[in-house]
Structure formats: structure tokens, C-alpha cells
Amino acid sequence: MQGIMKDVIMAEQYSATYITRDTLRHDKVKANQDLLEAIFKMHHTTRASFKGSLDFYESRPDLNKKIFDSLVAYANRHKTELYAPKPLVKPKMVP
């Protein structure tokens, strides 16, 4: 659950930072849903299964706390690489 939660949280942050500000995207809700569906597919699960697991963990604060403590620890360990500027990749010119 920690892996998919990390990806969902990062996707939500990406959506809030980039998709909502993208003036060329007309259907921002669909773009966000597509992003989440890609995450579910990558983790071999469905939206319904994820929602069921999320509901279970929300009903068990002791287990939910372990997941979020793990996510915070991951973020603290990888803070420098998560926030480091990424080098721009220049497209190759085709002759």
C-alpha cells in the first residue's frame, strides 16, 4: 500500500502543480483521472480495489499511521533527489 500511496500523492501534487495550470489541456479532470488510472495499472490494481484498501486503512488509524510514517521517512531520506532540479533533455535534431 505504501508504494501506491506514494505514487498517488506524487500524482496529486503533479496535477495540482502542472495539469491545473496547463492552458492547453481543456479537460483537466480527465487528465487527472488518466494519471491515476496509469498508476493503478502500474500497481496491478483497480480504482475500486484501491478505494477498498484505503477505506480499510482509514478505519484502522494504527495501520494508517504506519503507512504515512513510512511515506514521511521515505520523503525525508530522498528529499535532496526529489527536489533536485532535473537536467533539461534537448531534443535531437533530425537532419
PyMOL commands that set and color helices and strands:
alter all, ss='L'
color gray80, all
select helices_A, chain A and resi 2-19+28-42+47-59+61-77+79-83
alter helices_A, ss='H'
color red, helices_A
deselect
rebuild
show_as cartoon
